[in-house]
Amino acid sequence: MVQKYQSPVRIYKYPFELVMAAYEKRFPTCPQIPVFLGSEVVFESRSADGAVHVVERSCRLRVEAPGPCVLGGGSWDCWPPRLLQAVTVHPENEEWTCFEQSASLDIRSFFGFESALEKIAMKQYTANVKRGKEVIEHYLNELISQGISHIPRWTPAPVREEDTSSQAGLGDPGSLEVHGPRSTQGPAEEMVGTEGDKLDADYIERCLGHLTPMQESCLIQLRHWLQETHKGKIPKDQHILRFLRARDFHLDKAREMLCQSLSWRKQHQVDLLLQTWHPPALLEEFYAGGWHYQDIDGRPLYILRLGHMDTKGLMKAVGEEALLQHVLSVNEEGQKRCEGNTRQFGRPISSWTCLVDLEGLNMRHLWRPGVKALLRMIEVVEDHYPETLGRLLIVRAPRVFPVLWTLISPFINENTRQKFLIYSGSNYPGGLVDYLDKDVIPDFLGGECLCNVPEGGLVPKSLYLMEEDQEHAEQLHEWRETYQPASVLRGAPHEVAVEILEGESVITWDFDILRGDVVFSLCYAKQAPQPGPWEPGASASGQLMDKGGTLGADYSPVEAPLICREGESIQGSHVTRWPGIYLLQWQVHGPPGNVVEDVLTALHSPGPRCKLLYYYEVLASEDFRGSMSSLESCTSRFSQLSATTSSSSSSQSHSSSLVSR
């Protein structure tokens, strides 16, 4: 595969003629660039009037190749990349000169190692590219020290008409392509053109940050490809660079990812989102997130009080699409703020920081449709806003956080996960000062800065979408498909048997009480119960716990009973101690009576019975242990999440959580 390189435009603040004289002093050898062994002229031609001078040189490069299987572990001399260097007068200042170069390397017939050798050679070639500017400046200083600070400009001489056609054939590509403003207009305009057509090295350093020569080359090549294939508006350089970074500057992969994203943006008119999206008043009141100054590095700071946000209520009140639109608008605003901070602080700022406060996080936030919607949002942001998150600070993480992390972490890119910094202790202000100035730490985190981010809170159920709302009927139907319905009769509890194959797994549950009051319990049993006679097909119906089981012998409670009122949503989790059968039980709340009479009465009378929708899930033991120990490992200060862990603290692992709303 041919290796290619394209440099940015490098600007010398010297006249064109003086730069060309310094350039010629680089040959035939250049001690300042060790990889360059020497050169010889193989073709040279001048136009009759002296306006065009074409020189083609063959050069020898020293390439260090590892391993005896390729080149005997030593140095060798090879033909260089096919090199085209273009020198032009700066389009806005006649006393300045622009210089750029491109190269391609194609090694053939080298015992099957051509591709590897091309990469090695191009890597070593580009490692010396930036020295080129220093070398030219070295020879410029040498000329000036010799008293040569001015070289007369070339002026055209009268040319006979019959000579014009012969001069037109001198455009044969060689090692040096020269265009000046005093010769012809066409080539100079093609090389530099209007502002923005070319990237100069100073602009890259100032606005995009430090890049290696090959990274600069990838940016320029991808940008040029977009100019040719996407007529009209193309993304900003910062946007293109994010996609290159997301794919480790693999040009083809970055191009594919960027093209898919551009199609998505066009299809959903994302470029107009900040002008067209107006969040509902309910979102503005209950979505606990907002922008708050910047971090210590000048990155825009976004604060999300996730623990105070009723994600389930928001999903039911505004729907998943509205939440997704809002998340997209936050990312669009983040990019806009990065550009503003770049101008304000005078250095490249391409990403923003997110501070997530998890105080109040509980199993309510693990509502299954909500987690599914969260994963979808993560996928969209990963695909279309790569490398926009510079750092994510998580503070006041509770013990339930590892459960959430286990669910979402597999869907987060590894590069992004490395930016997560988690703090679960109570002395977080001491850690925050490493990333935030003291005068911007929010008041609710112990700082003195008033933070105007909404506090969130529970969304009133009166604002929930109704099933007759056709726009959201499909989404509501999906929720019903996720959750299982159950009817609970007096004296006939509804039980679900959950088999745990290994200890220290996590059982999570979520249920809504649609009618009546119930008591929820969780017990451990040595054997699975059998379905009872009053509700055929149910997972279990009180056969063990209420009819034939013996407390302490056949089953034992592992969670204290919880009274759940009509209309409440209940979430919880339990970290199991032993393998075996665990029973989730719902029974009617009320004074005990004759079980048989209660059941017969409930079955043959039209009276009310308790109804609920429930969902449960089991998290694997190894996944949960990894998440828990990752959290425990950083209780003293901020630190990156461990990619893999192997142990957990027994004192914290046997925990549970029950939450109602």
C-alpha positions in Angstrom: 0.0 0.0 0.0 1.5 3.3 -1.1 2.3 5.6 1.9 1.4 9.3 1.4 2.4 12.5 3.1 1.1 16.0 2.7 2.6 18.9 4.7 0.7 22.0 5.8 1.8 25.3 4.3 4.9 26.7 6.2 5.4 30.4 6.0 8.8 32.2 5.9 8.7 35.9 6.6 11.3 36.5 3.9 11.0 37.3 0.2 10.5 34.6 -2.3 13.9 35.0 -4.0 15.9 34.8 -0.8 14.0 31.7 0.4 14.8 30.0 -3.0 18.5 30.8 -2.6 18.5 29.3 0.9 16.6 26.2 -0.4 19.2 25.5 -3.1 21.9 25.5 -0.4 20.3 22.3 1.0 21.8 20.3 -1.9 23.5 18.0 -2.7 23.9 17.1 1.0 22.3 18.4 4.2 24.2 17.6 7.5 21.3 19.0 9.6 19.1 16.1 8.4 20.9 12.8 9.1 18.4 10.6 7.3 19.3 12.5 4.1 22.5 11.0 2.7 22.8 12.9 -0.5 21.3 13.7 -3.9 22.2 14.2 -7.6 20.4 16.1 -10.4 18.8 13.8 -12.9 16.9 16.4 -14.9 17.0 20.2 -15.1 15.3 22.7 -17.4 14.9 26.4 -17.6 12.4 28.4 -19.6 13.7 30.8 -22.2 12.9 33.8 -20.1 14.1 32.3 -16.8 10.7 32.4 -15.2 10.5 28.6 -14.6 13.3 26.4 -13.3 12.5 22.7 -13.0 15.0 20.4 -11.1 14.5 16.7 -10.5 16.8 15.0 -8.1 17.3 11.5 -6.9 18.0 11.3 -3.2 19.3 8.6 -0.9 17.7 8.1 2.5 19.0 6.2 5.5 16.2 4.0 6.9 16.7 2.0 10.1 14.8 -1.2 9.7 14.3 -3.5 12.8 14.9 -7.2 12.6 17.2 -9.3 10.5 14.3 -10.8 8.6 13.9 -7.6 6.6 17.1 -5.7 6.3 19.6 -7.5 8.5 19.0 -5.1 11.3 21.2 -2.4 9.7 21.0 0.7 7.5 20.4 0.7 3.9 20.1 3.2 1.0 16.8 3.4 -0.8 15.0 5.6 -3.3 13.1 8.3 -1.4 9.4 9.1 -1.6 8.4 10.7 -4.8 8.7 14.3 -3.6 6.9 17.4 -4.9 7.8 20.7 -3.1 5.9 23.9 -4.0 7.1 27.3 -3.1 4.8 30.3 -3.6 4.6 34.0 -2.7 2.2 34.6 0.2 -1.1 35.7 -1.2 -1.5 38.5 1.3 2.1 39.7 1.7 4.6 39.9 -1.2 7.5 39.9 1.2 6.6 36.4 2.6 6.9 33.0 1.1 4.8 29.8 1.4 6.3 26.4 1.3 4.7 22.9 1.2 5.6 19.5 0.1 3.9 16.1 -0.6 5.4 12.7 -0.9 4.4 9.2 -1.8 6.4 6.0 -1.2 5.9 2.8 -3.1 8.5 0.0 -2.6 8.2 -2.9 -5.0 9.7 -6.4 -5.1 11.3 -6.6 -1.7 10.6 -10.2 -0.7 7.0 -9.6 0.5 8.0 -6.9 3.1 7.1 -3.9 0.9 4.2 -2.6 3.0 6.0 -2.8 6.3 9.1 -1.2 4.8 7.1 1.6 3.3 5.6 2.4 6.7 9.0 2.4 8.4 10.6 4.6 5.7 7.7 7.1 5.7 7.7 7.3 9.5 11.4 8.1 9.6 11.0 10.5 6.7 8.2 12.5 8.4 10.1 12.5 11.7 12.6 14.8 9.9 10.1 16.9 8.0 9.7 19.6 10.6 13.4 20.1 10.6 13.0 21.3 7.0 11.8 24.7 8.2 14.7 25.0 10.6 17.1 24.0 7.9 15.8 26.8 5.5 16.0 29.3 8.3 19.6 28.1 9.0 20.7 28.8 5.4 18.7 32.1 5.4 20.7 33.3 8.4 23.9 32.1 6.7 23.1 34.2 3.6 22.3 37.2 5.7 25.5 36.8 7.7 27.3 36.8 4.4 25.7 40.2 3.5 23.1 38.7 1.1 19.8 40.0 2.4 18.3 41.0 -0.9 18.1 39.3 -4.3 16.7 41.2 -7.2 13.2 40.2 -8.4 12.8 38.4 -11.7 11.2 40.6 -14.3 9.9 39.2 -17.6 11.8 39.9 -20.8 10.1 40.4 -24.1 9.3 37.0 -25.5 8.7 36.2 -29.2 5.3 34.7 -29.9 6.7 31.5 -31.3 8.5 30.8 -28.0 5.2 30.8 -26.0 4.2 27.3 -27.1 7.6 25.7 -26.2 7.5 27.3 -22.7 4.0 25.7 -22.1 5.5 22.2 -22.1 7.8 22.8 -19.2 5.3 21.7 -16.6 6.8 18.3 -16.2 6.6 17.4 -12.5 9.9 17.2 -10.8 11.2 17.6 -7.3 10.6 21.3 -7.1 7.6 23.3 -8.4 8.1 27.1 -8.2 5.4 29.7 -8.6 5.9 33.4 -8.0 3.6 36.4 -8.4 5.8 38.0 -11.1 5.6 35.0 -13.5 2.1 33.5 -14.1 -1.1 33.9 -12.0 -2.6 30.5 -12.4 -0.2 28.3 -10.5 0.1 30.7 -7.6 -3.7 30.9 -7.2 -4.0 27.1 -7.4 -1.4 26.6 -4.6 -2.7 29.0 -2.0 -5.9 30.5 -3.4 -8.4 32.1 -1.1 -8.1 32.1 2.6 -9.1 28.7 4.1 -8.2 26.5 1.1 -4.9 25.6 2.7 -3.8 24.9 6.2 -0.6 26.6 7.3 1.6 25.2 10.1 1.3 28.3 12.4 -2.6 28.1 12.2 -2.5 24.4 13.2 -0.2 25.0 16.1 -2.2 28.0 17.3 -5.8 26.8 16.8 -5.6 23.0 16.6 -2.7 22.1 18.9 0.5 20.2 18.4 0.4 17.5 15.8 3.1 15.2 14.4 3.9 15.5 10.7 1.9 12.4 9.9 -1.1 13.7 11.9 -0.9 17.0 10.0 -0.7 15.0 6.8 -3.8 13.0 7.7 -5.8 16.2 8.5 -4.8 17.9 5.3 -5.5 14.8 3.1 -9.0 14.2 4.7 -9.8 17.9 4.4 -8.8 18.0 0.8 -10.8 14.8 0.1 -13.9 16.5 1.6 -13.4 19.6 -0.5 -13.4 17.4 -3.6 -16.3 15.1 -2.7 -18.6 17.3 -0.5 -19.2 20.4 -2.6 -20.1 23.4 -0.6 -19.8 23.5 3.1 -17.4 21.1 4.8 -16.8 20.6 8.6 -14.5 22.8 10.6 -11.0 21.7 11.0 -11.5 21.0 14.7 -14.5 18.7 13.8 -12.4 16.8 11.3 -9.6 16.4 13.7 -11.9 14.8 16.3 -12.8 12.0 14.0 -9.1 11.4 13.1 -8.2 11.2 16.8 -11.2 8.8 17.4 -9.7 6.4 14.9 -6.0 7.0 16.0 -5.4 8.9 12.7 -6.2 5.9 10.5 -7.2 7.8 7.5 -9.6 5.4 5.9 -11.4 4.5 9.1 -11.7 8.2 10.1 -13.0 9.1 6.6 -15.7 6.3 6.8 -16.8 7.4 10.3 -16.9 11.1 9.3 -18.9 10.4 6.1 -21.5 8.4 8.1 -21.8 11.2 10.6 -22.1 13.9 7.9 -25.0 12.0 6.3 -26.6 11.7 9.7 -26.3 15.4 10.4 -27.8 16.2 7.1 -30.7 13.8 7.5 -31.6 15.1 11.0 -30.6 18.8 10.2 -28.3 18.8 13.2 -26.4 21.9 11.9 -29.6 23.9 12.7 -30.3 22.3 16.0 -29.2 25.2 18.2 -31.5 27.5 16.2 -34.5 25.2 16.0 -34.5 23.2 19.3 -36.5 24.8 22.1 -36.7 22.4 25.1 -40.1 22.0 26.7 -40.6 24.0 29.9 -40.8 20.7 31.8 -37.3 19.8 30.6 -35.9 23.2 31.6 -37.4 22.7 35.1 -36.5 19.1 35.8 -33.4 18.3 33.7 -30.7 18.8 36.3 -27.8 19.9 34.0 -26.3 23.1 32.7 -23.1 25.0 31.8 -20.9 26.5 34.6 -17.8 28.5 33.7 -14.7 26.3 32.8 -12.2 23.9 34.4 -8.6 24.7 35.3 -7.4 24.0 31.7 -10.0 26.4 30.2 -12.4 23.6 29.0 -16.1 24.5 29.2 -17.6 22.9 32.3 -21.0 21.1 32.2 -22.6 20.0 35.5 -25.1 17.2 35.6 -26.8 16.4 38.9 -27.8 13.0 37.8 -28.7 11.7 41.3 -31.3 14.5 41.7 -32.8 13.9 38.3 -36.0 11.8 37.9 -35.0 10.0 34.7 -38.0 7.7 34.8 -40.4 10.6 35.2 -38.7 12.6 32.4 -38.9 9.6 30.1 -42.6 9.2 30.8 -43.3 12.9 30.6 -41.5 14.1 27.5 -40.4 10.8 25.7 -37.1 9.5 24.6 -36.8 11.5 21.4 -37.1 14.8 23.3 -34.4 13.8 25.7 -32.1 12.7 22.8 -32.6 16.1 21.1 -31.7 17.8 24.3 -28.5 15.8 24.7 -27.6 16.6 21.1 -28.1 20.3 21.8 -25.8 20.1 24.8 -23.0 18.5 22.6 -23.6 21.2 19.9 -23.3 23.9 22.5 -20.2 22.3 23.9 -18.4 22.5 20.5 -19.5 26.1 20.2 -18.1 27.0 23.6 -14.8 25.2 22.9 -14.3 27.6 19.9 -15.1 30.6 22.1 -12.7 29.5 24.8 -10.0 28.9 22.1 -10.4 32.6 21.1 -10.6 33.8 24.7 -7.6 31.9 26.1 -5.4 32.0 23.0 -4.7 28.2 22.9 -6.5 25.2 21.3 -9.4 23.9 23.4 -11.3 21.2 21.6 -13.1 19.3 24.4 -15.2 20.1 27.4 -15.3 18.7 31.0 -18.4 17.1 32.6 -18.9 17.1 36.4 -21.5 14.5 37.4 -22.9 14.6 40.9 -24.4 11.2 41.9 -25.7 12.2 45.3 -29.2 10.5 45.5 -28.4 7.9 42.8 -30.4 4.8 43.5 -32.1 1.9 41.7 -34.8 4.3 40.4 -32.2 5.4 37.9 -31.8 1.8 36.7 -35.3 1.7 35.3 -34.9 -0.7 32.3 -36.3 1.6 29.5 -34.3 4.5 30.9 -31.1 2.5 30.8 -31.9 1.4 27.3 -32.5 5.1 26.3 -29.2 6.0 28.0 -27.3 3.4 26.0 -28.8 4.7 22.8 -27.7 8.3 23.7 -24.2 7.1 24.5 -24.1 5.3 21.1 -25.2 8.5 19.2 -22.7 10.7 21.0 -19.8 8.2 20.5 -20.6 8.0 16.8 -21.1 11.7 16.0 -19.3 13.6 18.8 -16.0 11.7 19.2 -13.3 13.2 21.3 -15.5 16.1 22.6 -15.3 14.9 26.2 -12.0 15.9 27.7 -12.6 14.7 31.2 -15.6 13.3 33.2 -15.5 13.9 37.0 -17.9 11.7 39.0 -18.4 12.8 42.6 -20.4 11.4 45.6 -20.7 8.0 43.9 -22.9 5.7 46.1 -22.5 2.0 46.5 -25.2 1.4 43.8 -23.0 3.1 41.2 -21.1 -0.1 40.2 -24.4 -1.6 39.1 -25.0 1.2 36.7 -21.4 1.2 35.6 -21.6 -2.6 34.8 -24.6 -1.9 32.6 -23.2 1.0 30.6 -19.4 0.6 30.5 -19.3 -2.0 27.7 -20.9 0.6 25.4 -18.4 3.3 26.1 -15.3 3.6 23.9 -12.1 2.6 25.6 -10.5 6.0 24.9 -13.5 7.7 26.5 -13.4 5.4 29.5 -9.9 6.5 30.2 -11.2 10.0 30.8 -13.5 8.9 33.6 -12.4 10.0 37.1 -14.4 8.8 40.0 -14.6 10.0 43.6 -16.8 8.1 46.1 -15.6 9.6 49.4 -16.8 12.6 51.3 -13.6 14.7 51.0 -14.1 15.4 47.4 -13.5 19.2 47.6 -9.8 18.4 48.2 -9.8 16.4 45.0 -11.8 18.8 42.9 -9.2 21.6 43.2 -6.9 19.5 41.0 -9.3 20.1 38.1 -11.4 23.2 39.0 -10.4 26.6 40.4 -11.7 27.1 43.9 -13.9 30.0 42.8 -15.9 27.9 40.4 -16.6 24.9 42.6 -20.4 24.8 43.0 -21.9 25.7 46.3 -23.7 22.3 46.6 -20.2 20.6 46.5 -18.8 22.8 49.3 -17.6 25.6 47.1 -18.5 29.3 47.2 -19.7 29.7 43.6 -23.5 29.9 43.2 -24.6 27.3 40.6 -27.7 28.0 38.6 -28.1 24.4 37.3 -31.7 23.2 38.0 -31.9 20.9 41.0 -34.2 18.4 39.3 -36.7 16.6 41.5 -39.6 14.3 40.9 -41.8 14.9 37.8 -45.5 15.0 38.8 -47.3 11.9 37.5 -50.0 14.3 36.2 -47.5 15.3 33.5 -46.9 11.8 32.2 -47.8 11.0 28.6 -51.1 9.1 28.3 -51.4 5.9 26.3 -53.8 7.6 23.9 -51.0 10.0 22.9 -50.4 8.3 19.5 -47.0 10.0 19.0 -45.6 8.0 21.9 -47.9 4.9 21.7 -45.1 2.7 20.3 -42.7 3.7 23.1 -45.3 3.1 25.8 -46.0 -0.3 24.2 -42.3 -1.1 24.3 -42.3 -0.4 28.1 -45.3 -2.8 28.5 -43.4 -5.4 26.5 -40.4 -5.1 28.8 -42.4 -5.4 32.0 -44.5 -8.4 33.0 -48.0 -7.9 34.4 -49.1 -9.7 37.6 -52.3 -9.9 39.6 -52.1 -10.4 43.4 -55.0 -11.9 45.3 -55.5 -11.8 49.0 -54.0 -15.1 50.3 -52.4 -15.8 46.9 -49.1 -13.9 46.6 -47.3 -13.7 43.3 -43.8 -15.1 43.4 -40.9 -15.2 40.9 -38.1 -17.7 41.4 -34.6 -16.5 40.4 -31.9 -19.1 40.1 -28.4 -17.8 41.1 -25.5 -20.0 39.9 -22.7 -18.3 41.7 -22.4 -16.2 44.8 -22.1 -12.4 44.9 -24.3 -11.8 41.8 -26.7 -8.9 41.8 -30.5 -9.1 41.5 -32.1 -5.8 40.4 -35.8 -5.2 40.2 -38.2 -2.5 39.2 -42.0 -2.5 39.5 -45.0 -0.2 39.4 -48.1 -0.7 41.6 -51.1 0.0 39.4 -53.8 -0.9 41.8 -54.0 -1.7 45.6 -51.3 -1.9 48.2 -48.8 -4.7 48.4 -46.0 -6.0 50.5 -42.8 -6.9 48.7 -40.3 -9.4 50.1 -37.1 -11.2 49.0 -36.3 -14.6 50.4 -33.7 -17.3 49.8 -34.9 -20.9 49.3 -33.1 -24.2 49.1 -35.5 -25.5 46.4 -37.7 -23.9 43.8 -41.5 -23.6 44.8 -44.1 -25.3 42.7 -47.0 -23.4 41.0 -50.1 -23.3 43.1 -53.6 -24.4 42.1 -55.2 -20.9 42.1 -53.1 -19.3 39.4 -51.8 -21.8 36.8 -48.7 -20.8 34.8 -47.3 -18.4 37.4 -43.7 -18.7 38.3 -44.7 -19.5 41.9 -47.7 -18.6 43.9 -47.1 -19.0 47.6 -46.8 -22.8 47.6 -43.5 -22.7 49.5 -43.5 -19.6 51.6 -47.2 -19.6 52.7 -48.4 -23.2 52.3 -45.7 -25.8 52.9 -42.4 -24.0 53.6 -40.9 -23.6 57.0 -39.3 -20.3 57.9 -35.6 -20.7 58.6 -35.6 -24.3 57.2 -37.0 -24.1 53.7 -36.6 -20.4 53.1 -35.3 -17.4 54.9 -35.9 -13.6 54.3 -32.9 -11.7 52.9 -34.7 -8.3 52.6 -37.0 -6.7 55.2 -40.7 -6.6 53.8 -41.5 -3.3 52.2 -45.1 -1.9 52.1 -45.7 -0.4 48.6 -48.7 1.9 48.0 -50.8 2.2 44.9 -49.2 4.4 42.3 -45.6 4.0 43.6 -42.6 2.9 41.5 -40.2 0.6 43.4 -36.6 -0.1 42.5 -34.0 -2.1 44.4 -31.1 -4.5 44.3 -29.6 -7.3 46.3 -26.1 -8.7 46.3 -26.5 -12.4 46.8 -24.3 -14.4 49.3 -24.9 -17.9 48.1 -25.9 -19.8 44.9 -29.5 -21.1 45.0 -33.1 -19.9 44.5 -34.2 -16.4 45.4 -37.9 -15.6 45.6 -39.3 -12.2 44.8 -42.8 -12.1 46.4 -45.7 -9.6 46.2 -48.7 -10.1 48.5 -51.8 -8.0 49.3 -51.2 -5.6 52.2 -53.8 -6.0 54.9 -54.8 -8.1 58.0 -54.5 -11.8 57.6 -57.6 -14.0 57.1 -58.6 -17.4 56.0 -56.4 -18.1 53.0 -58.8 -20.5 51.2 -61.8 -18.3 51.7 -59.9 -15.2 50.6 -58.8 -17.0 47.4 -62.2 -18.4 46.5 -63.8 -15.0 47.1 -61.2 -13.1 45.0 -61.6 -15.6 42.1 -65.4 -15.5 41.9 -66.1 -11.9 42.7 -65.7 -8.8 40.5 -64.1 -7.0 43.4 -60.7 -5.2 43.0 -57.4 -7.1 43.1 -53.8 -5.7 43.3 -52.1 -5.2 39.9 -48.5 -4.5 39.1 -45.9 -4.4 36.3 -42.5 -5.8 37.2 -39.1 -6.4 35.7 -35.9 -8.0 37.2 -32.4 -8.7 36.0 -29.4 -10.6 37.3 -25.9 -9.1 36.8 -23.0 -11.5 36.6 -20.8 -11.9 39.6 -17.5 -11.2 37.9 -18.9 -8.1 36.2 -20.2 -6.7 39.5 -17.1 -7.5 41.4 -15.0 -5.7 38.8 -17.2 -2.6 39.0 -17.3 -2.6 42.8 -13.6 -2.9 43.3 -13.0 -0.2 40.7 -15.1 2.1 42.7 -13.5 1.1 46.1 -10.0 1.5 44.7 -10.5 5.3 44.3 -12.1 6.3 47.6 -9.2 8.4 48.7 -8.8 10.6 45.6 -9.6 10.9 41.9 -8.1 8.2 39.8 -8.8 6.5 36.5 -11.1 3.5 36.5 -9.3 0.2 36.4 -9.9 -1.7 33.2 -9.9 -5.0 35.0 -10.1 -5.9 38.7 -10.2 -9.2 40.6 -11.4 -8.7 44.1 -14.0 -6.9 46.2 -14.6 -6.0 49.8 -17.0 -8.4 51.5 -18.0 -5.7 53.9 -19.5 -3.6 51.1 -20.5 -6.3 48.6 -23.4 -7.7 50.6 -25.5 -4.6 50.3 -29.0 -3.9 49.1 -31.1 -1.0 48.1 -34.9 -0.4 48.1 -36.3 2.8 46.8 -39.9 4.0 46.3 -41.4 7.1 44.7 
